[in-house]
Amino acid sequence: MNFLSMKIVKVSDIFEVKYGINLELVHLDECNQTDINSIPFVSRTEKNNGVSAYVLKANSVEPNTSYTISVAGGGSVLSTFFQKKEYYSGRDIYILIPKIKLSEIEMLFYAFCIRKNKYRYNYGRQANKTLKDILIPEKIPENWSDLSIKKLNDLNSKSLINNNFILSIFKWRTFDLNSIFDIKGSATTPQLELEEYGKGQFPY
């Protein structure tokens, strides 16, 4: 997969970027996924495809369109997922509606690409204003179109390195440390305050 030779465009060139339905979970009736009229509630979490609960669908509230991509503009910024079914959403969730017909593999690919920009939003930065300008490939690479949906979904949770990986030091290059790590300060507690608590189970 060679992204360097691909034409790069903005998210807004391929998707219509809209603010999702801004609902509060506490004001909805939670239910089981299997209940009649249940609908996913997508929040800013980066787990479970963004779905934090299932709620009863309300006749007065039109859900977000199915076959779209949900993106967290705040919270767990750029938690990005393909939503195959219609859904409700909470605060700071943006909806990407494809301007052209895209396959499920293509939708998953673009969700993957957007999510890989997450490191750019460390230190409390939000993507509310810049989401539409994030750069992504214009087309899905040919070798990606042969991937199964399951394999593409697993890319976030499995290592891309396998037994066939060849390490070539001649192709090494420099990179910013925050491109692979979230760098945060540690929690600090004054030593005098710790002495007041006495000995415990945690090392200082």
N, C-alpha and C positions, 0 to 999 in steps of 0.2 A: 504494500500500500504506500504510494508516494504522493503525499499531499503537496509537495513543493511544486509539482508540475501542473497542478490543478488550478483552475480559475477560482478566485475567492470572491464572495459577494457578502452583502450584509444580510442579517436575518430578515429584515423588512423587505428584501428583494424577493424572497421565497414565501414569506408568511405575512399575513395580516396580524399585527400585534394589538391585542385588545386587553383591557383590564377585566378580570373575571368577576363573577358575582361575589360581592363582598358580604358574606354571611358570617354570623357568629355561631359556633357550634352549641353554645349554651342555650341558644334560642330555638334550637331544632330538636326534634324527637329522635334520639338514637334508637337503632334497632339492629337486628341481625342481618347479615348479608343475604340470607335466604328468605327474609320476610317479603311479603307482597309490597310493592311500591317502595322498596329500599333503593337508595341511590348512594354512590360513594361521595364522601366529603373529603376533598383534597385540600391539604393545608401546606405549610411551609416546611414540613418534615422531609428528610431525605431518605426515609424508610418506606417500605411497603408501597412502592410506586406513588408515593405522595399521599396515599389514602390513610387518614388518621381515624376514620370512623365511617359507619354506614348510618344513614338517617332516612326518615320517611319523606318521600317526595311531597312537596306542598303544591297544591293547585295554583296558588297565587304567585309562585316563584318559578320562572323559566330557567331550567338548568343550562350549564355551559354545553356547547355543541359536542357531540361525540366525534371521534376521529380527529382530535386536536392534540396539541402538546401543552402541558401545564408547566409553568416556570415560576419558581419562587423569586420575587424581586427583593425580598428581605428575609430575615430569619436565617434559615439554611439557604443562603443565596445560591441561585442557579441549580437548585434541586429540580431537575427537568425530567419529565416523564411523558410517554405517549399514553393518552387516555382513549381507549377504544370505545368506551361507552359514555353516555352523557353523565354529568356530575355537577355537584355543587362545589363551591370553593370559598375559602376564607380570605383573610387579609393578605394583601400584597401578592396575589397569584395572578399571573398574566397568562393569556391564552393565545397560542399560535395557531392560526387557521391557514392551511396551505392555499396559496393562490393558484396552484396548478395541481393536477391529480398526482398524488404520491402513493406508492405502495406502503404496506405496513413496515417492510424492511427499511424503506427510505425514511419513514417517520422515526423509527427507532434509531437509525443512523444519525439523523439531525439532532435528536434528543441527546445522543451520546456526545456529539461534537459540541453542543452548547454547554453541556455539563462539564466538559473538559476545560472550560474557561473559568471554572469556579475559583481557582487559585488567584485570579486577578481581583477578587473581591474580599480579600482578607481585611482585618482590622475594621470591621463594621461597615465597609462600603456596601452600598445597595445597587441593584441593577435596574431600578425603576426607570431611569432616564436613558441608560446606555444599552439596554437589552436589544433594541431594534438595530443597533449599530455593530453588534458582535459579528465578527467575520466567520463565515462557514464556507465549505466547498460548494460550488454551484451544482455539482452532480455527485451522486454516490459513486465511489470507485468501483470498477468492474468486479474486482475480487470480493467486494463486500456483498454484491448482489447474490452471490452463491451461498452466503452464510444462512444457516437456519435461524429462525426467530429466537429459538432457545439459546443458541450460541451467542447471538448478539445481546440478548438480555443478560447473559452470564459474563460479559466482558468486564463489568464493573467489579465483580466479586472474585474473579479468577486471575491469576497471574498470566501475563502475556508471554512469560518466559517458560520454555519447555526444554526437554532433553535435546532438542535439535538446535538450540540457541548457540550461535558462534560468537564469541567475544572478540571483537577486532579493535585493538587499542589505537590503530591508525586512524580510525574514524571518530575518536573521542573529541569532544568539544566542550567549551565552558557553558555553564547555564546558571541562572539565578537559583539559589537554594529554595526560595519560596515558590518555585514552580513545581516542586515535588513535596514540600512540607508546608503545613500551616504553622507559622512561627508565632508563638504567644509567650507572654511573660508568665512566670510561675506565681502561684499564690504565696505571699509573704506574710509572716506573722512575727512580731517583735519577740526576741528571745526571752525578755523579761516576762512577757505575757505567757509564753509557753511554760516557764518555770512555775507560774502560778497554778497551771493545770496539773503539774506533777508528771511523773513518768507514765507513758502509755505505750501503745503498740506501734506507733508510727515513727520512723526515723526522721531526725531533723538534720 
